[in-house]
Amino acid sequence: MMIRGLSYQRGIFFMGKTHIACSYHDKGRLVTWIKPYETKTVLIMAKQIILSMPLWFKAVVLAWIALVFVPKLPFLIEWNGLPFYTLFYLMFGTHFMFPNSLRKYHGAEHKVFSDRGVKRRGRLYRIKKAAITNRFCSTNIVVIYFLSVISLCIIFLAAGLQVTDALMYSSYAALLFIPLLQFVMRGKIAGFKWLQQFILTISYWLQEKITTAEPEHKHLICALQSYRTLAKEEFPEHLAARKVMKKKEGKHMAIVDVTVIPIGTETPSVSQYVAEIQNVLSSYEDKITYELTPMSTLIEGELPVLFEVIQAIHEVPFKHGLKRVATNIRIDDRRDKESTMQSKRASVEARMKQQPNDSIK
């Protein structure tokens, strides 16, 4: 399975073999799309990334580019500007000045990659605990490039070149080392485990201290949504829980009465949240039975599944930018006999049909 991630200021892209999926926040709302992996989609990605950059970040990039090209215009001859190879320093060096929001999305992207379980909202608390470092992060390329520049520059200086020439040759030549050392990082070349470990040590430190930050709930939801959108299209088998072979036994069903109360909404109406919760429940229709009532929702299923479903519907208001949600839960778990919503109603209806003089047993 080939999948790559790319975080930016407002969200996360996940790229597979044939599709690109994206989830991002727009005015507090999570938006998701998936498109074919083609030039048009890449241009859409570039537009989203550029428009999301903070003003100071754009100013730094534009100023750097101007210092490279403007002084080289014919009417300016006093200073030749920054050398062309410093554009590589800008390209790779932007890793060291990620805005804080981007760092959090980057951290969420890494945690989704690091988690070894099924990527679903019911496991969000475990995904949050996953490693924030990624063995194949693009930070590796940054480390490889600048280590190569430093190493080659030392070699060129030892060979007698001037500092400016040594720096220029090493800056260009270092580009050739990136694909070579990428093979080393993937273990494709034997005997260089020490180099692999050295690069990873630096990369992990940079990832933890500079290029990522501990994600908030909304960043994790964004990463999970983007990943699952791509997975549904390209590798849906990875979204199915692994079945554990065990002795056959009857299903034990429980019933929960759930009320999700979003706090801090702009209007008294909460019907939009209720409607979305019903959509979430519909995705579990093969595992649960549910019924919407005027005051709450009744859900019937196996207890582990019910807890997963409760977690999923509890997250719905948070997706819309709310900061507080109160969820009331009542569980009816009967172990002496099978109990379902239908059987409980049937029992009451049978009692109602009894003669008035029958005693209640």
ZINOR-V618055 format. One line per field, one symbol per residue. burial: # if it has 24 or more other ideal C-beta (glycine too) atoms within 12 Angstrom, else .. A space follows every 50 residues. Layout:
burial: ???
This chain:
burial: ..##############..#######....#.####.#.......#..##. .##...#...#..#...#.............##.##.#####.##..##. ###############..#######..##.#.###.##############. .##..#.........##.#######.##..##.##.........##..## .###.##..####.#####################..##........... ..##########.......#..##.###.##..#..####......#### ###.##################..#.#.#..........##......... ...........
